[in-house]
Amino acid sequence: MKVKMILPALTEAKSPFFRPIKYSLFPPLGLATLAGYLDAEDEVAIQDEHVETLELDDEPALVVIQVYITSAYRAYALADHYRRKGAYVCLGGLHVTSLPAEAAQHADTIFLGPGEDIWPAFLRDFRAGRPGKVYCSQVRTLAGLPPIRRDLIKRHLYLVPNSIVVSRGCPHKCDFCYKEAFFKGGKGFYTQAVDQALAEIERLPGRHLYFLDDHLFGNVPFASALFDGIRGMGRLWQAAGTVQSVLRPGLLEKAVAGGLRSLFVGFETLNPENLRAQQKYQNLNRDYGAAISRLHALGVMVNGSFVFGMDDDDETVFDRTVEWAIGQGVETATFHILTPYPDTLLYQRMAAQGRLLHSNWNLYDTRHVVFRPARLAAEALEAGYWRAYRDFYRWGSILQGAWHKPTWSGRLRHAAYAGGWKKFEPMWDWVIRLKRVGGLLPLLETILSGFGRNPAGNEGPAGVGEPSGPDTWGFELAGTAETQRTPR
C-alpha cells in the first residue's frame, strides 16, 4: 500500500513575518511515530511543507494529514485534492479533535485525541475493508509503542533532527491550554517506560537532543530515573519544565548532570490574579527570580514564555515584562497574545461572554487579537506584543541581559545564543534555501556545551555537559500546538 503523510504549512508561512528557521527546527515526529505502525511492505513517504515543496501529482492509496489550527484551511485543501484523486484521506490532530464536525467535511476518517490506540485500530479496519468514520481515543498508554520511523525523516532539512518525546500531555490544567481539549475523556498525562525511553535515546546519532514533551519533569519518579539513565551518555539536551519543577530540590541537578543545557519555562504572566483566572495554580506563590537564578547557577539557559492580554493586563504589561526578563538575564523569550483555542475552557468562557471576534483560524496564531480584551484595546495589545519582541531582542537588551552572567564566557555565550537566534535572519534564510540547515548543528552543540561548565565560578555537577510545537496523533507531542517552544 502506498501511504503519504503530510504536515501542511502553517498560515504564517505566507506572511512577511514568517521566520523559516522556526519551522526548520523539528521534523514531523508525530507522523514518523504513526508510520511505525505500518507494515514493512507499505510504501511510505512523509512530507513537511515548511521545508519542502509538496508533490501533489502522486496517487497514494492512503493520505494522512496532521492539522494544527493555523494550518487547517491548507490541510482541508490538500485533503479535498487527494479525495478528488481517489485517495482515502485521514485527518487528525489538535484542531480535528477540537472541531470534529468541521474536519469531517474534508476527510474519510477523522481521529480524536491521542493515536496510540485508535491508529492501529483504524489500520486493522482499513485493511479489512471496513474503516470507520470517527475513531476516538479511549486507552492512554505508551506500552508497546513501535520504533519511530526516523528513516523517513529528512534529517538534513532540520536544525534539530534529534527531537524526542517520552511522555504525553501535562499534569496541570490551565484554561488556555489546547492540551486540555485534546486529552479530554481520558488520562491527560502518561509516560513511556524508562527503559523504552532510554533505548530510543540510544538510537539517536550525535550529541544533541530536544525533548518536545510538554512537561518533561511532570512525573518525578519517571524524570528522576530518566535523568539517571541519560547521565554518562555524553548528551546535550533541551526541554520544557515548570517553575515548580525547577524549584524542586534534587531533580534539576540530576537533569543537569545528564546534559540539560536549556529549559523552556512557562512563566506566562507576572500577575498572580491572571494566574488564578487561568487556573495556572502551579505558578502561584513561586519565586520566578529564584527559579531563574537556580537554572543559571547550574549553567542552564532559560527560554521564558510570556502571554499578553489576560484580563488583568493593561498597557503597562509589555514594558514591565520585558524589563523584568532582561533584568533576570533570561537568554531568550517567547511572547504570545492570549488566544482562546476552540474547545478550551478559555474559549468557552469567551464565547459565553460574547468576546470572540471571529473564527478565522488563520489568525489564531498568538500574533493576532481574536477576542475583546478586558483592559486593552485590541490594537494596543497587538502593538505591545510586537514592541516586546523588538525591545527584548535589541542589541542593547541582549548585552544588558548578558551582563547579569558572572563570567565573561557566560556573557559571550548569552550574546551568541540570543543574538544568533534573532539577529542573523538573512544567514538563516540563505542556509535554509540551500537545504543545509542541518550543517549548523555542530555550532549549536558548541554553544550549548559551554553552558553548565563551571557556570558561576564554582564546581558544577559532575557529568554536566529548543519548539510552537510536536507530536503524535494525537499527532501533537510538542508544546502548545501553535506556539513552538522557541522564540519567534
VOGU-3710 file (C-alpha; in Angstrom, 3 decimals, decimal comma):
1> mkvkmilpal> 0,000/0,000/0,000  1,235/3,474/-0,884  0,858/5,849/2,076  1,539/9,591/2,130  1,797/11,553/5,383  1,712/15,368/5,248  2,463/18,202/7,648  0,902/21,237/5,902  2,493/24,663/6,219  1,075/26,976/8,843
11> teakspffrp> -0,636/30,065/7,501  2,180/32,334/8,618  4,436/30,687/6,018  2,733/33,110/3,633  3,254/36,061/5,966  6,036/38,675/5,753  6,710/37,844/9,410  7,349/34,156/8,717  10,663/33,006/10,155  11,841/29,986/8,150
21> ikyslfpplg> 14,279/28,889/10,854  11,461/28,439/13,364  9,881/25,756/11,198  13,161/24,176/10,180  13,866/23,158/13,753  11,972/19,908/14,320  10,850/17,166/11,919  7,234/15,873/11,986  7,859/13,356/14,739  4,182/12,534/15,179
31> latlagylda> 3,819/11,332/11,607  7,012/9,302/11,887  5,552/7,738/15,040  2,368/6,744/13,216  4,431/5,341/10,353  5,929/2,868/12,808  2,584/1,026/12,882  2,533/0,416/9,127  3,598/-2,856/7,565  7,124/-3,362/6,281
41> edevaiqdeh> 5,873/-3,794/2,705  3,959/-0,484/2,732  5,492/2,310/0,657  5,526/5,326/2,981  6,529/8,970/2,414  6,474/11,889/4,874  6,436/15,450/3,540  6,750/18,625/5,629  5,582/21,646/3,654  7,624/24,012/5,820
51> vetlelddep> 10,899/22,675/4,433  9,993/21,176/1,047  7,585/21,611/-1,839  4,782/19,077/-1,756  4,470/16,606/-4,590  0,780/16,758/-5,458  0,676/14,763/-8,688  1,219/11,398/-6,972  -1,510/8,821/-6,341  -1,248/7,303/-2,865
61> alvviqvyit> -3,921/4,928/-1,626  -3,933/6,427/1,885  -3,222/10,051/2,842  -2,691/11,107/6,460  -2,678/14,834/7,291  -1,781/16,424/10,633  -3,892/19,510/11,340  -2,990/22,487/13,519  -5,382/25,401/13,842  -3,436/27,782/11,587
71> sayrayalad> -2,837/25,084/9,000  -6,465/23,946/8,988  -7,521/25,616/5,748  -4,412/24,401/3,952  -4,930/20,908/5,363  -8,534/20,862/4,157  -7,474/21,982/0,671  -4,910/19,181/0,496  -7,459/16,672/1,787  -10,006/17,725/-0,839
81> hyrrkgayvc> -7,320/17,489/-3,549  -6,444/13,906/-2,704  -10,046/12,815/-2,235  -10,807/14,050/-5,758  -7,936/11,865/-6,935  -9,483/8,824/-5,269  -7,239/8,548/-2,202  -8,602/7,638/1,225  -7,920/10,656/3,465  -7,421/10,703/7,242
91> lgglhvtslp> -7,242/13,851/9,374  -6,077/14,058/12,975  -4,510/16,414/15,472  -5,483/19,154/17,876  -7,771/21,057/15,544  -9,589/17,938/14,387  -10,192/16,880/17,992  -11,474/20,347/18,867  -13,766/20,737/15,833  -14,586/17,262/14,524
101> aeaaqhadti> -17,672/18,292/12,564  -15,668/20,850/10,620  -12,838/18,426/9,855  -15,176/15,565/8,911  -16,353/17,513/5,859  -12,905/17,050/4,330  -11,975/13,512/5,371  -12,993/9,909/5,008  -11,892/9,242/8,592  -11,070/11,572/11,476
111> flgpgediwp> -9,191/10,817/14,690  -9,988/12,410/18,039  -7,323/12,511/20,746  -4,012/10,646/21,007  -3,416/7,973/18,401  -1,639/5,109/20,162  -4,851/3,039/20,350  -7,022/4,397/17,529  -4,467/4,496/14,706  -3,639/0,759/14,819
121> aflrdfragr> -7,374/0,039/15,214  -8,072/2,032/12,058  -5,317/0,231/10,134  -6,843/-3,133/11,024  -10,282/-1,956/9,892  -8,925/-0,302/6,743  -7,070/-3,422/5,628  -10,229/-5,444/6,294  -12,217/-3,084/4,060  -14,419/-1,636/6,826
131> pgkvycsqvr> -12,839/1,617/8,079  -14,873/3,745/10,449  -15,653/7,437/10,028  -14,570/8,505/13,511  -12,052/6,993/15,936  -11,972/8,397/19,467  -9,088/7,621/21,818  -10,003/5,636/24,919  -6,836/3,859/26,073  -3,929/6,043/27,194
141> tlaglppirr> -0,692/4,069/27,281  2,696/4,089/25,569  3,354/0,416/26,245  4,287/-1,446/23,077  4,908/1,701/21,039  6,811/0,590/17,881  10,110/2,207/16,923  9,662/5,621/15,327  10,318/5,566/11,565  13,187/8,036/11,713
151> dlikrhlylv> 14,428/6,663/8,395  11,567/8,597/6,780  12,776/11,931/8,249  14,955/14,113/6,014  17,427/14,960/8,745  19,490/17,440/6,726  16,499/19,797/6,458  16,287/20,384/10,227  18,495/22,112/12,761  17,277/19,755/15,499
161> pnsivvsrgc> 16,657/16,358/13,869  17,009/14,572/17,224  13,681/15,652/18,663  12,138/13,129/21,015  9,017/12,740/23,155  8,868/10,323/26,087  5,533/11,362/27,618  2,167/12,683/26,547  0,270/15,645/27,890  0,765/17,541/31,138
171> phkcdfcyke> -0,357/17,003/34,752  -1,643/20,593/35,014  -4,934/22,008/33,719  -4,591/25,612/32,558  -7,669/27,212/30,992  -5,893/28,453/27,857  -4,038/25,224/27,073  -5,026/23,329/23,936  -3,893/20,085/25,531  -6,880/20,043/27,847
181> affkggkgfy> -9,184/19,830/24,828  -7,010/17,201/23,191  -6,794/14,778/26,121  -10,352/15,151/27,415  -12,210/11,967/28,225  -9,172/10,088/29,481  -5,792/10,241/31,107  -4,145/13,596/30,353  -0,567/12,738/31,287  1,343/9,488/30,910
191> tqavdqalae> 4,895/8,376/30,170  6,880/5,684/28,444  8,690/3,054/30,447  12,089/4,455/31,377  13,944/1,633/29,621  11,937/2,240/26,452  12,735/5,964/26,541  16,443/5,335/27,099  16,515/2,846/24,223  15,064/5,489/21,898
201> ierlpgrhly> 17,711/7,970/23,052  20,434/5,395/22,403  19,234/5,041/18,809  19,731/8,728/18,068  23,063/9,741/16,481  25,184/12,679/17,612  25,091/14,504/20,945  22,185/16,943/20,831  18,588/16,113/21,828  15,451/18,215/22,160
211> flddhlfgnv> 12,702/16,797/24,361  9,417/18,113/22,976  7,412/16,881/25,964  5,022/19,453/27,384  6,475/18,867/30,849  9,450/16,510/30,982  9,627/16,899/34,778  5,905/16,217/35,317  6,256/12,687/36,716  9,032/12,951/39,304
221> pfasalfdgi> 9,923/9,233/39,629  9,986/8,835/35,842  12,028/12,003/35,286  14,473/11,115/38,040  15,097/7,655/36,605  15,351/9,046/33,077  17,941/11,645/34,090  19,952/8,993/35,931  19,887/6,854/32,798  20,988/9,651/30,475
231> rgmgrlwqaa> 23,935/10,534/32,655  27,105/9,207/31,118  25,740/9,196/27,546  27,528/12,466/26,730  24,318/14,123/25,551  23,451/17,834/25,402  19,737/18,474/25,561  16,930/20,986/25,849  13,458/20,526/27,303  10,454/22,186/28,968
241> gtvqsvlrpg> 9,561/22,350/32,650  7,639/24,464/35,133  8,766/26,965/37,743  7,549/24,471/40,330  9,774/21,704/38,947  12,806/23,985/38,767  12,458/24,825/42,447  12,098/21,182/43,487  15,335/20,128/45,261  17,438/17,468/43,591
251> llekavaggl> 15,580/16,874/40,314  17,104/19,762/38,392  20,591/18,755/39,497  20,008/15,273/38,075  18,839/16,781/34,789  21,916/18,985/34,520  24,215/16,084/35,346  22,574/14,236/32,457  23,195/17,063/29,978  20,368/19,625/30,328
261> rslfvgfetl> 21,545/22,941/28,858  18,386/24,936/28,071  14,899/24,897/29,595  11,656/26,344/28,270  9,728/27,707/31,263  6,129/28,917/31,083  6,130/31,980/33,317  3,187/33,315/31,253  2,466/36,335/33,465  3,948/38,208/36,400
271> npenlraqqk> 0,444/38,911/37,742  -0,956/36,417/40,301  -4,555/37,463/39,527  -4,009/36,415/35,913  -2,610/33,087/37,082  -5,684/32,428/39,202  -8,050/33,403/36,396  -6,380/30,910/34,037  -6,111/28,200/36,717  -2,328/28,140/36,376
281> yqnlnrdyga> -2,055/27,362/40,056  1,324/25,652/39,749  2,888/29,102/39,253  1,180/30,782/42,200  3,382/31,729/45,133  6,504/30,648/43,239  9,585/32,832/43,191  10,275/33,311/39,479  13,554/35,061/40,190  14,751/32,215/42,398
291> aisrlhalgv> 13,910/29,720/39,664  15,950/31,637/37,094  18,860/32,070/39,489  18,785/28,361/40,200  18,891/27,493/36,497  21,699/29,949/35,799  23,724/28,762/38,786  23,655/25,278/37,246  24,558/26,591/33,807  21,137/26,193/32,188
301> mvngsfvfgm> 19,826/28,762/29,717  16,260/29,988/30,098  13,701/30,357/27,323  10,881/32,189/29,081  7,316/32,117/27,770  5,003/35,096/28,382  1,372/35,685/27,411  -0,173/39,146/26,960  -3,858/40,058/27,023  -5,141/38,343/30,156
311> ddddetvfdr> -7,947/40,181/31,885  -5,782/41,954/34,449  -3,292/43,237/31,842  -3,183/46,930/30,963  -0,854/48,926/28,706  1,999/48,734/31,208  2,296/44,945/30,965  4,612/44,884/27,934  7,363/47,130/29,259  7,161/45,632/32,754
321> tvewaigqgv> 7,506/42,092/31,428  10,376/42,863/29,072  12,283/44,848/31,678  11,852/42,051/34,189  13,054/39,368/31,759  16,111/41,406/30,744  16,879/42,171/34,370  16,764/38,463/35,214  19,236/37,631/32,435  16,748/35,458/30,518
331> etatfhiltp> 18,572/34,341/27,369  15,602/34,026/25,017  11,919/34,861/25,376  8,781/33,763/23,560  5,873/36,218/23,677  2,276/35,395/22,802  -1,081/37,117/22,588  -3,655/35,204/24,620  -5,543/33,007/22,159  -8,783/31,139/23,011
341> ypdtllyqrm> -8,325/27,878/21,109  -11,566/26,057/20,295  -12,878/23,643/22,932  -10,666/25,005/25,711  -12,147/26,422/28,897  -10,885/29,858/27,862  -12,727/29,606/24,546  -15,933/28,515/26,240  -15,727/31,413/28,684  -15,009/33,961/25,935
351> aaqgrllhsn> -17,868/32,614/23,812  -20,306/32,787/26,734  -19,258/36,400/27,351  -19,657/37,317/23,676  -15,995/38,363/23,434  -14,867/36,311/20,434  -14,310/38,479/17,361  -14,328/35,796/14,641  -13,397/32,215/13,790  -10,818/32,848/11,089
361> wnlydtrhvv> -8,415/30,117/12,183  -5,589/31,637/10,143  -5,398/34,397/12,745  -5,451/32,144/15,829  -1,651/32,200/15,812  -0,900/34,077/19,079  0,167/37,069/16,971  -3,301/38,497/16,375  -6,060/39,544/18,760  -9,133/37,376/18,195
371> frparlaaea> -11,172/38,436/21,256  -12,128/41,618/23,088  -9,514/42,276/25,799  -10,779/43,457/29,169  -8,426/46,400/29,810  -6,669/46,937/26,486  -7,689/47,993/23,011  -7,068/45,223/20,503  -4,730/47,486/18,537  -2,733/48,287/21,684
381> leagywrayr> -2,412/44,589/22,506  -1,018/43,719/19,076  1,300/46,733/19,062  2,564/45,883/22,538  3,236/42,295/21,523  5,450/43,361/18,610  7,156/46,020/20,743  8,006/43,400/23,374  9,869/41,311/20,808  11,613/44,349/19,393
391> dfyrwgsilq> 12,683/45,658/22,792  13,772/42,326/24,229  15,945/41,480/21,217  17,619/44,859/20,760  21,392/44,504/20,896  21,389/46,754/23,938  18,906/44,486/25,697  20,819/41,352/24,761  24,048/42,822/26,115  22,287/44,065/29,244
401> gawhkptwsg> 20,885/40,591/29,882  24,270/39,018/29,197  25,906/41,303/31,745  23,981/39,529/34,509  26,151/36,455/33,959  29,062/36,238/36,433  31,793/35,428/33,881  32,890/36,817/30,530  32,492/33,408/28,907  28,912/33,259/30,169
411> rlrhaayagg> 28,219/36,723/28,818  29,598/35,801/25,418  27,522/32,614/25,241  24,375/34,558/26,199  25,008/37,121/23,467  25,864/34,442/20,908  22,725/32,407/21,589  20,225/35,265/21,807  21,825/37,301/19,042  22,279/34,329/16,749
421> wkkfepmwdw> 18,610/33,444/17,037  17,163/36,841/16,147  19,888/38,984/14,604  21,144/36,822/11,740  17,923/36,241/9,849  19,452/36,618/6,349  22,041/33,950/7,147  19,434/31,501/8,403  17,233/32,069/5,337  20,158/31,548/2,987
431> virlkrvggl> 21,199/28,318/4,682  17,610/27,032/4,634  17,206/27,776/0,926  20,367/25,786/0,274  18,907/22,939/2,392  21,973/22,988/4,614  20,425/23,931/7,949  21,422/20,596/9,438  25,056/21,571/8,925  24,724/24,206/11,648
441> lplletilsg> 24,002/21,643/14,363  27,695/21,475/15,405  27,581/25,237/16,061  24,525/24,808/18,289  26,237/21,968/20,145  29,346/24,118/20,660  27,317/26,924/22,231  25,312/24,536/24,402  28,391/22,671/25,553  29,740/25,898/27,055
451> fgrnpagneg> 26,739/26,165/29,358  26,898/24,086/32,500  30,671/24,281/32,581  31,605/25,854/35,902  28,892/28,482/35,317  29,217/30,529/38,481  32,902/30,108/39,070  32,244/27,149/41,354  32,456/23,425/40,811  29,394/22,379/38,831
461> pagvgepsgp> 27,661/18,998/38,998  29,699/16,058/37,834  28,936/14,997/34,266  27,230/18,265/33,422  27,592/18,508/29,861  14,920/24,294/21,546  9,593/24,253/19,907  5,437/26,203/18,839  5,041/22,643/18,576  5,432/18,481/18,050
471> dtwgfelagt> 3,659/15,377/18,219  1,763/12,007/17,935  -1,660/11,910/16,744  -2,500/12,836/18,785  -0,032/13,940/16,406  0,799/16,611/18,980  3,766/15,791/21,099  5,270/19,202/21,392  4,328/22,158/23,460  1,236/24,206/22,997
481> aetqrtpr> 0,269/23,351/19,488  0,667/26,573/17,584  3,432/28,022/19,676  6,588/26,035/19,470  8,807/26,486/22,434  11,358/28,556/20,615  11,452/32,347/20,457  9,785/33,856/17,447
//
